[in-house]
């Protein structure tokens, strides 16, 4: 799990959580660990007027008035649509577990929460909550925590200065959505998109009555302007440029002129137009290195690679070639397979060398001209469905947050608070025994604090109810495997193998894909006495499609193929591994596997 300070809707994320009521343990359910009498994070929850609403992809738990919460929801929608000006949903991670947003008034926070709020790593330049920055963004304390299959964000100090029509998702949140996608987009795309997105600023907010914040500028007369509907078409050819940014219901954003390496380097661009690819350099090699390799480790080479990545993405989205639809389709292909010149030509209609030449010519224009984007007014929010939150909803969302935050506090505090948190979750489960999501949170909590077997019954019940969230299925399968193996390393019978594979298979049908689930699947099958069918191996192969550049999974698949008699398929996977290998160790082990393909098959 990870902690991420980010600007979400113009907000800097900080840690605190809503808390539940300290109550007596339920009859028939064990209470384990040390129990503390007072909430470690907030006042008892029955004193807090929590409200709840479920939205597509989100769920909101708020103690603010409905009018403030609805403005925040409007801001979420606005931020989502702004992201789509840069990246379509197809290139972002999808999650079956809705993203949880907890909106809390600081008056309900304990002294511990206030300390966490102040000590969040922002540094001395932190201007204070609600202060509008030079970029037009507002800053409110909040923190976002993520697990492999979910994120939970806590937001505090929303007030009347919050303006949903000019907010944006934080850079860290967008990067997470890009990198968590399977297969992962190529590094040059992530780097380029993030450099463009981090620089975008709200220029004007046109509501038809008045400008409402941001850095004010006159209507654009030069830069090409793209609207939300035009970007949604995914097609550069369908876009109709606008230069009038002064109509009702529109927020104007600006991507500033490009900076090549540094401000000084930008001022000193060569009149020969050869900065992207210097004269005498192998242009095809420059493009091949950019599109095929991970970022260089050398700082100077890394800076050049970053500038080339950003310029290439800017050209792909807003230049004359290839058109946004083709560019995004190319990115999806590049995520799943190596980029060859043939693949590049299919989408760009030119060679690597020709593309390098065009980027040399594009650079002088990019450093002079900004790019204006217009985000038109959304379709409007659905009817207000905010309602009083149930005890189970508060306990589940609070418990999920506390489960994640415990990994980022002192061990002594974590040990002391875990008993209280578990007691609250058990009490909530006793009152709502059929709530599979609550059961899942309790089971995952036990796994995270090191008492997984205690949580196994809760995960069993949650998985049986087809709970959303692939990590519950993985953890259950992992515990079943460990219980079967004990301290040994024996072969598994068919029934034992099936008992572990069953939850793994169900979890692999959910999003996002978990690499560790496929790794465990391979481990179980490698210890199974039963011969695998092609259908079973196809399940593992699906993992290779989601993690196509993972050499360990590819090697595991080839070994399983050889062990189960599918020699031609295994040899093809070993050849692919040899082609993709970037280390001597990988090349050596795939070479040895290929040697196995040349040996006669063992007599049956």
Legacy VTK file of the C-alpha trace (Angstrom):
# vtk DataFile Version 3.0
C-alpha trace
ASCII
DATASET POLYDATA
POINTS 604 float
0.000 0.000 0.000
1.154 3.569 -0.568
0.498 7.029 0.745
0.233 9.880 -1.695
0.167 13.595 -1.032
-1.399 15.133 -4.109
-3.522 17.976 -5.381
-6.979 16.481 -5.755
-9.482 19.072 -6.973
-6.897 21.674 -6.135
-6.379 20.024 -2.768
-3.194 18.937 -0.971
-4.027 15.608 0.654
-3.491 15.093 4.411
-4.257 12.305 6.864
-7.232 11.931 9.147
-10.178 9.572 9.331
-13.741 9.509 10.555
-14.186 7.330 13.609
-16.816 5.037 14.974
-18.483 4.648 18.317
-16.690 2.794 21.120
-19.157 0.050 22.014
-19.306 -3.266 23.817
-18.107 -6.338 21.910
-20.792 -8.396 20.241
-21.770 -11.687 21.762
-20.360 -14.617 19.811
-17.630 -12.683 18.000
-14.118 -12.618 19.499
-12.338 -9.395 20.330
-8.587 -9.640 19.897
-5.735 -7.231 20.575
-5.565 -4.359 23.033
-8.720 -2.254 23.213
-8.384 1.479 23.745
-11.381 3.288 25.118
-11.242 6.460 23.006
-11.273 6.889 19.269
-7.707 7.303 17.956
-8.748 9.680 15.183
-12.080 11.443 15.790
-14.969 11.909 18.188
-17.465 9.003 18.485
-19.296 8.628 15.225
-22.833 8.916 16.548
-22.105 12.580 17.199
-21.230 13.190 13.551
-24.047 13.742 11.014
-22.567 11.560 8.276
-24.218 11.637 4.853
-23.627 9.114 2.057
-23.981 8.968 -1.706
-22.858 6.380 -4.258
-21.817 7.650 -7.694
-20.364 5.837 -10.714
-16.812 5.004 -9.654
-17.051 6.874 -6.328
-18.715 6.807 -2.948
-18.916 9.838 -0.699
-19.088 9.961 3.112
-19.527 13.551 4.269
-20.330 15.466 7.425
-20.711 18.757 5.540
-24.059 20.290 4.567
-25.492 18.772 1.411
-24.884 21.993 -0.526
-21.134 21.836 0.187
-20.961 18.119 -0.558
-22.785 18.610 -3.846
-20.281 21.282 -4.842
-17.481 18.832 -4.096
-19.181 16.186 -6.237
-19.467 18.742 -9.015
-15.750 19.376 -8.639
-15.060 15.633 -8.952
-16.982 15.527 -12.215
-15.171 18.598 -13.500
-11.768 17.137 -12.599
-12.603 13.848 -14.316
-13.612 15.615 -17.518
-10.460 17.747 -17.432
-8.352 14.582 -17.266
-10.137 13.345 -20.387
-8.700 16.292 -22.301
-5.350 14.528 -21.852
-6.072 10.808 -21.462
-9.123 8.683 -22.392
-10.543 6.193 -19.910
-9.119 3.346 -22.003
-5.591 4.352 -20.962
-6.423 4.713 -17.254
-6.743 2.026 -14.612
-10.229 0.769 -13.789
-11.294 -0.305 -10.310
-14.219 -2.494 -9.322
-14.043 -1.037 -5.811
-15.460 2.512 -5.913
-13.030 5.236 -4.938
-13.896 6.317 -1.394
-13.970 10.017 -0.511
-14.355 11.000 3.152
-15.173 14.692 3.697
-14.741 15.739 7.314
-14.954 18.950 9.261
-11.783 19.507 11.348
-13.956 20.304 14.375
-14.580 16.562 14.661
-10.882 15.645 14.633
-8.941 14.490 17.654
-5.664 16.149 18.655
-3.852 13.275 16.957
-5.620 14.045 13.694
-4.744 17.714 13.985
-1.086 16.787 14.468
-1.197 14.580 11.386
-2.824 17.413 9.460
-0.006 19.794 10.343
2.812 17.281 9.845
2.101 16.121 6.300
5.366 16.898 4.569
4.256 20.061 2.775
7.207 22.096 4.045
7.547 25.752 4.924
5.999 27.028 1.686
2.564 25.659 2.645
0.306 28.763 2.399
-2.570 27.484 4.506
-5.942 25.890 3.738
-8.190 27.508 1.147
-5.510 29.860 -0.216
-5.742 30.308 -3.980
-2.404 29.837 -5.719
-0.935 31.663 -8.698
-2.049 28.756 -10.888
-5.658 29.309 -9.887
-5.773 26.135 -7.749
-7.068 26.158 -4.211
-5.358 24.171 -1.476
-7.240 22.198 1.161
-5.708 19.628 3.539
-6.289 16.054 2.481
-4.507 12.760 1.944
-5.007 9.867 -0.433
-4.017 6.309 0.474
-4.009 3.421 -1.929
-4.030 -0.352 -1.802
-3.463 -2.575 -4.843
-7.189 -2.576 -5.646
-8.593 0.646 -4.173
-7.961 4.201 -3.046
-9.380 6.137 -0.100
-9.087 9.927 0.128
-9.724 12.099 3.144
-10.529 15.778 2.541
-10.828 18.462 5.214
-11.614 22.143 5.576
-13.967 22.616 2.655
-15.412 26.103 2.886
-17.064 28.790 0.780
-13.811 29.468 -1.086
-14.083 26.063 -2.779
-14.931 26.577 -6.455
-15.700 23.288 -8.232
-15.705 24.840 -11.707
-11.947 25.474 -11.640
-10.504 22.457 -9.816
-8.308 19.620 -11.118
-7.270 16.153 -10.071
-3.888 15.983 -8.399
-0.777 15.034 -10.332
-0.134 12.080 -8.010
-3.660 10.762 -8.489
-3.412 10.912 -12.279
0.019 9.253 -12.282
-1.382 6.466 -10.108
-4.289 5.964 -12.532
-1.850 5.741 -15.442
0.722 3.458 -13.831
-1.872 1.153 -12.249
-3.406 0.343 -15.651
-2.714 -3.118 -17.066
-0.893 -3.363 -19.303
0.946 -0.288 -18.075
1.374 2.544 -20.577
4.967 3.049 -21.743
7.138 5.298 -19.534
7.570 7.952 -22.234
3.791 8.402 -22.402
3.329 8.631 -18.622
6.207 11.089 -18.340
4.997 13.203 -21.245
1.369 13.343 -20.107
2.360 14.220 -16.549
4.628 17.049 -17.700
1.808 18.495 -19.807
-0.890 18.006 -17.175
1.143 19.385 -14.269
1.632 22.649 -16.132
-2.003 23.258 -17.113
-3.655 26.221 -15.423
-7.170 27.620 -15.331
-7.114 30.857 -17.299
-10.739 32.005 -17.061
-14.006 30.606 -15.775
-16.866 31.894 -17.911
-20.269 31.324 -16.325
-22.282 33.786 -18.398
-22.339 36.279 -15.521
-18.877 36.805 -14.075
-15.369 35.425 -13.934
-14.978 33.323 -10.804
-11.330 32.935 -9.998
-8.138 31.690 -11.476
-5.531 33.788 -13.234
-7.443 36.118 -15.534
-6.274 36.642 -19.080
-7.798 38.129 -22.174
-9.411 35.946 -24.855
-6.919 33.932 -26.822
-6.252 35.184 -30.334
-3.417 32.901 -31.406
-3.270 29.416 -29.845
-5.390 26.605 -31.190
-8.212 25.913 -28.734
-9.698 22.467 -28.179
-13.071 21.821 -26.554
-14.159 18.861 -24.436
-16.459 17.519 -27.148
-13.689 17.729 -29.711
-11.277 15.826 -27.457
-13.941 13.245 -26.653
-14.102 12.413 -30.356
-10.536 11.091 -30.012
-9.906 12.405 -33.497
-7.704 15.355 -34.425
-9.317 15.439 -37.862
-12.763 16.077 -36.328
-11.586 18.945 -34.131
-12.757 22.447 -35.004
-10.399 25.026 -33.477
-11.912 27.926 -31.563
-10.367 31.243 -30.674
-13.277 32.757 -28.738
-13.072 31.721 -25.081
-15.756 34.082 -23.758
-18.960 32.095 -23.906
-21.166 30.845 -21.124
-20.412 27.734 -19.087
-16.793 27.273 -20.191
-13.551 26.975 -18.237
-10.480 27.887 -20.281
-7.229 26.093 -19.494
-3.784 26.728 -20.889
-0.799 24.442 -21.381
2.165 26.815 -21.342
4.798 26.948 -24.094
7.162 24.004 -24.023
10.476 24.234 -22.159
13.302 22.271 -23.788
15.586 20.981 -21.006
15.681 24.343 -19.172
14.707 27.962 -19.683
18.263 28.770 -20.731
18.410 25.881 -23.212
15.058 26.972 -24.607
16.388 30.473 -25.282
19.450 29.001 -26.979
17.679 26.692 -29.460
19.712 26.064 -32.586
18.657 27.906 -35.759
19.392 24.639 -37.582
16.326 23.049 -35.941
18.283 20.041 -34.727
17.815 20.139 -30.951
15.495 17.140 -30.655
17.925 15.061 -32.695
21.336 16.731 -33.254
22.888 16.852 -36.711
24.905 13.756 -37.424
22.978 11.602 -34.924
21.146 8.487 -36.065
17.563 9.780 -36.121
16.025 6.327 -36.237
18.106 5.232 -33.246
17.007 8.300 -31.256
13.337 7.445 -31.783
13.898 3.754 -31.176
15.661 4.470 -27.889
12.938 6.875 -26.772
10.068 4.487 -27.498
11.650 1.209 -26.468
13.691 1.873 -23.355
13.019 2.747 -19.741
14.220 6.164 -18.577
18.034 6.390 -18.419
19.651 6.371 -14.991
22.184 9.069 -15.843
20.700 12.436 -14.737
21.709 14.316 -17.882
20.446 11.568 -20.198
17.261 11.367 -18.103
16.611 15.080 -18.594
17.014 14.776 -22.366
14.776 11.696 -22.417
12.103 13.571 -20.418
12.120 16.544 -22.777
11.933 14.274 -25.811
9.052 12.317 -24.254
7.048 15.445 -23.492
7.638 16.959 -26.913
6.641 13.707 -28.630
3.392 13.448 -26.604
2.611 17.134 -27.212
3.165 16.613 -30.938
1.056 13.443 -30.933
-1.888 15.140 -29.205
-1.762 18.644 -30.622
0.532 18.562 -33.666
-0.322 17.778 -37.253
0.327 14.023 -36.956
-1.007 11.426 -36.365
-4.377 12.498 -34.917
-5.424 11.822 -31.331
-7.332 8.637 -32.065
-4.347 7.117 -33.868
-1.957 8.383 -31.195
-3.907 6.843 -28.334
-4.315 3.581 -30.226
-0.555 3.556 -30.759
-0.005 4.074 -27.007
-2.280 1.098 -26.239
-0.274 -1.078 -28.648
3.009 0.178 -27.185
1.806 -0.866 -23.725
1.229 -4.432 -24.886
4.121 -5.096 -27.284
7.552 -3.814 -28.313
7.499 -0.767 -30.574
8.951 -1.605 -33.966
9.369 0.789 -36.864
6.689 -1.163 -38.707
4.225 -0.624 -35.855
5.134 3.062 -35.686
4.651 3.515 -39.425
1.200 1.879 -39.176
-0.065 4.743 -37.001
2.124 7.688 -37.978
2.571 6.970 -41.682
6.289 7.671 -41.515
9.615 6.154 -40.491
11.424 6.755 -37.204
13.883 9.055 -38.991
11.105 11.099 -40.597
9.380 11.503 -37.217
12.618 12.755 -35.640
12.919 15.316 -38.436
9.342 16.508 -37.877
9.956 16.825 -34.142
13.037 18.929 -34.862
10.821 21.246 -36.899
7.983 21.211 -34.338
10.177 22.200 -31.375
10.591 25.931 -32.245
6.807 26.307 -32.529
6.177 24.392 -29.300
8.428 26.696 -27.241
6.611 29.771 -28.569
2.930 28.806 -28.523
0.728 27.743 -25.605
-2.143 25.323 -26.119
-5.597 26.436 -24.982
-8.235 23.936 -23.891
-11.896 24.665 -23.242
-13.830 22.490 -20.831
-17.491 23.092 -21.480
-20.110 22.948 -18.767
-20.998 19.399 -17.848
-24.429 17.818 -18.273
-25.260 18.617 -14.670
-25.356 16.492 -11.551
-27.913 13.725 -11.095
-30.648 14.322 -8.528
-29.445 14.715 -4.961
-29.274 11.231 -3.460
-27.364 12.145 -0.320
-28.915 10.377 2.646
-27.987 9.521 6.228
-25.128 7.024 6.181
-25.787 3.654 7.772
-23.611 2.422 10.623
-22.196 -0.263 8.314
-21.211 2.294 5.649
-19.468 4.510 8.193
-17.668 1.547 9.773
-16.583 0.137 6.406
-15.242 3.375 4.938
-13.686 4.422 8.241
-12.221 0.957 8.717
-10.741 0.841 5.222
-9.103 4.217 5.801
-7.743 3.194 9.209
-6.482 -0.095 7.765
-4.413 1.815 5.231
-3.261 4.617 7.525
-1.921 2.184 10.144
0.865 1.312 7.738
2.156 4.885 7.948
2.229 5.589 11.684
4.615 4.557 14.445
4.557 0.847 15.240
3.735 1.521 18.894
0.700 3.539 17.887
-0.311 0.976 15.261
-0.201 -1.825 17.824
-2.265 0.201 20.269
-4.882 1.364 17.767
-5.369 -1.919 15.894
-7.339 -3.490 18.737
-9.758 -0.577 18.799
-10.204 -0.579 15.040
-10.811 -4.317 14.923
-13.316 -4.090 17.755
-15.279 -1.463 15.810
-15.251 -3.575 12.632
-16.358 -6.725 14.450
-19.195 -4.843 16.116
-20.310 -3.470 12.745
-20.168 -6.930 11.168
-22.302 -8.302 13.977
-24.979 -5.685 13.240
-24.699 -6.133 9.441
-23.653 -9.776 8.941
-24.580 -9.826 5.258
-22.477 -6.808 4.227
-19.808 -8.462 2.067
-17.779 -5.271 1.636
-17.605 -4.779 5.400
-16.569 -8.422 5.846
-13.873 -7.943 3.224
-12.448 -4.881 4.992
-12.279 -6.798 8.281
-10.587 -9.776 6.640
-8.037 -7.571 4.868
-7.433 -5.676 8.112
-6.463 -8.924 9.850
-4.144 -9.825 6.971
-2.471 -6.418 7.103
-1.790 -6.524 10.854
-0.323 -10.029 10.629
-3.196 -12.178 11.920
-4.521 -13.373 8.576
-5.968 -16.689 9.815
-8.305 -14.749 12.112
-9.630 -12.891 9.080
-10.027 -15.980 6.880
-13.685 -16.622 7.856
-14.594 -13.055 6.968
-12.852 -13.311 3.596
-14.527 -16.676 2.951
-17.944 -15.103 3.488
-17.088 -12.027 1.419
-15.743 -14.052 -1.509
-18.746 -16.364 -1.400
-20.921 -13.261 -1.831
-18.827 -12.153 -4.867
-17.502 -9.047 -3.146
-15.831 -6.395 -5.304
-12.072 -6.161 -4.855
-9.555 -8.706 -6.211
-7.237 -8.445 -3.211
-9.726 -10.290 -0.992
-9.655 -13.244 -3.408
-5.866 -13.234 -3.556
-5.473 -13.112 0.219
-7.961 -15.947 0.698
-6.178 -18.106 -1.886
-2.807 -17.322 -0.311
-4.021 -18.401 3.125
-5.540 -21.613 1.732
-2.245 -22.457 0.057
-0.213 -21.733 3.202
-2.575 -23.865 5.272
-2.239 -26.787 2.850
1.527 -26.546 2.668
2.127 -25.869 6.357
5.878 -25.757 6.890
6.587 -28.190 4.061
6.834 -27.969 0.287
4.851 -30.963 -0.922
2.915 -31.708 -4.089
-0.785 -30.762 -4.106
-3.603 -33.080 -5.075
-6.261 -32.091 -7.582
-8.808 -31.036 -4.947
-6.218 -29.043 -3.021
-5.070 -27.305 -6.167
-8.643 -26.445 -7.129
-9.368 -24.977 -3.680
-6.600 -22.420 -4.159
-7.126 -21.725 -7.854
-10.879 -21.147 -7.478
-10.675 -17.770 -5.641
-7.692 -16.739 -7.773
-9.655 -17.334 -10.956
-12.621 -15.343 -9.616
-10.385 -12.473 -8.508
-8.623 -12.346 -11.870
-11.962 -11.498 -13.485
-12.005 -8.236 -11.520
-10.123 -4.981 -11.966
-7.413 -4.017 -11.515
-5.334 -7.089 -12.284
-2.979 -8.136 -9.490
0.408 -9.451 -10.555
0.789 -11.376 -7.287
-2.370 -13.351 -8.072
-0.851 -14.739 -11.278
2.437 -15.386 -9.510
0.629 -17.454 -6.857
-1.340 -19.240 -9.574
1.904 -20.325 -11.229
3.384 -21.403 -7.914
0.345 -23.540 -7.073
0.317 -25.228 -10.480
4.040 -25.895 -10.310
3.383 -27.870 -7.102
0.313 -29.684 -8.421
0.262 -33.416 -9.133
-2.423 -32.925 -11.792
-1.524 -32.275 -15.428
-2.733 -28.888 -16.589
-5.112 -28.494 -19.505
-4.697 -25.889 -22.222
-7.721 -24.104 -20.785
-6.018 -23.808 -17.408
-2.811 -22.519 -18.961
-4.865 -20.021 -20.952
-5.924 -18.492 -17.627
-2.264 -17.905 -16.793
-1.627 -16.595 -20.308
-4.285 -13.939 -19.676
-1.984 -12.625 -16.978
0.791 -12.292 -19.535
-1.482 -10.055 -21.604
-1.903 -7.766 -18.597
1.778 -7.884 -17.629
3.427 -8.458 -21.017
6.885 -7.244 -20.003
7.116 -9.178 -16.739
10.005 -11.579 -17.291
9.316 -13.623 -14.144
5.716 -14.384 -15.163
6.779 -15.149 -18.728
9.458 -17.536 -17.479
6.959 -19.171 -15.121
4.525 -19.681 -18.022
7.210 -21.283 -20.200
8.296 -23.623 -17.386
4.687 -24.700 -16.819
4.281 -25.317 -20.544
7.323 -27.570 -20.706
6.330 -29.406 -17.501
2.860 -30.177 -18.847
3.844 -31.256 -22.349
3.023 -28.106 -24.324
6.513 -27.815 -25.740
5.857 -25.681 -28.811
3.926 -23.062 -26.811
6.627 -23.073 -24.146
9.369 -22.672 -26.735
7.555 -19.684 -28.251
7.294 -18.067 -24.819
10.970 -18.714 -24.145
11.909 -17.117 -27.478
9.785 -14.103 -26.639
11.459 -13.863 -23.247
14.881 -13.988 -24.879
13.892 -11.168 -27.258
12.572 -8.990 -24.434
15.329 -9.727 -21.909
17.413 -6.758 -20.853
19.595 -8.540 -18.267
22.175 -11.275 -18.563
20.329 -13.327 -15.945
17.095 -13.310 -17.947
18.869 -14.115 -21.207
20.630 -17.041 -19.546
17.523 -18.639 -18.075
15.477 -18.280 -21.266
18.386 -19.690 -23.307
18.405 -22.772 -21.067
14.655 -23.171 -21.524
15.046 -23.038 -25.294
17.649 -25.753 -25.040
14.972 -27.902 -23.405
12.846 -27.542 -26.517
15.531 -29.286 -28.572
15.568 -32.340 -26.330
13.340 -35.308 -27.183
10.103 -35.400 -25.234
10.097 -37.807 -22.313
8.332 -41.076 -22.912
4.824 -40.926 -21.639
LINES 1 605
604 0 1 2 3 4 5 6 7 8 9 10 11 12 13 14 15 16 17 18 19 20 21 22 23 24 25 26 27 28 29 30 31 32 33 34 35 36 37 38 39 40 41 42 43 44 45 46 47 48 49 50 51 52 53 54 55 56 57 58 59 60 61 62 63 64 65 66 67 68 69 70 71 72 73 74 75 76 77 78 79 80 81 82 83 84 85 86 87 88 89 90 91 92 93 94 95 96 97 98 99 100 101 102 103 104 105 106 107 108 109 110 111 112 113 114 115 116 117 118 119 120 121 122 123 124 125 126 127 128 129 130 131 132 133 134 135 136 137 138 139 140 141 142 143 144 145 146 147 148 149 150 151 152 153 154 155 156 157 158 159 160 161 162 163 164 165 166 167 168 169 170 171 172 173 174 175 176 177 178 179 180 181 182 183 184 185 186 187 188 189 190 191 192 193 194 195 196 197 198 199 200 201 202 203 204 205 206 207 208 209 210 211 212 213 214 215 216 217 218 219 220 221 222 223 224 225 226 227 228 229 230 231 232 233 234 235 236 237 238 239 240 241 242 243 244 245 246 247 248 249 250 251 252 253 254 255 256 257 258 259 260 261 262 263 264 265 266 267 268 269 270 271 272 273 274 275 276 277 278 279 280 281 282 283 284 285 286 287 288 289 290 291 292 293 294 295 296 297 298 299 300 301 302 303 304 305 306 307 308 309 310 311 312 313 314 315 316 317 318 319 320 321 322 323 324 325 326 327 328 329 330 331 332 333 334 335 336 337 338 339 340 341 342 343 344 345 346 347 348 349 350 351 352 353 354 355 356 357 358 359 360 361 362 363 364 365 366 367 368 369 370 371 372 373 374 375 376 377 378 379 380 381 382 383 384 385 386 387 388 389 390 391 392 393 394 395 396 397 398 399 400 401 402 403 404 405 406 407 408 409 410 411 412 413 414 415 416 417 418 419 420 421 422 423 424 425 426 427 428 429 430 431 432 433 434 435 436 437 438 439 440 441 442 443 444 445 446 447 448 449 450 451 452 453 454 455 456 457 458 459 460 461 462 463 464 465 466 467 468 469 470 471 472 473 474 475 476 477 478 479 480 481 482 483 484 485 486 487 488 489 490 491 492 493 494 495 496 497 498 499 500 501 502 503 504 505 506 507 508 509 510 511 512 513 514 515 516 517 518 519 520 521 522 523 524 525 526 527 528 529 530 531 532 533 534 535 536 537 538 539 540 541 542 543 544 545 546 547 548 549 550 551 552 553 554 555 556 557 558 559 560 561 562 563 564 565 566 567 568 569 570 571 572 573 574 575 576 577 578 579 580 581 582 583 584 585 586 587 588 589 590 591 592 593 594 595 596 597 598 599 600 601 602 603
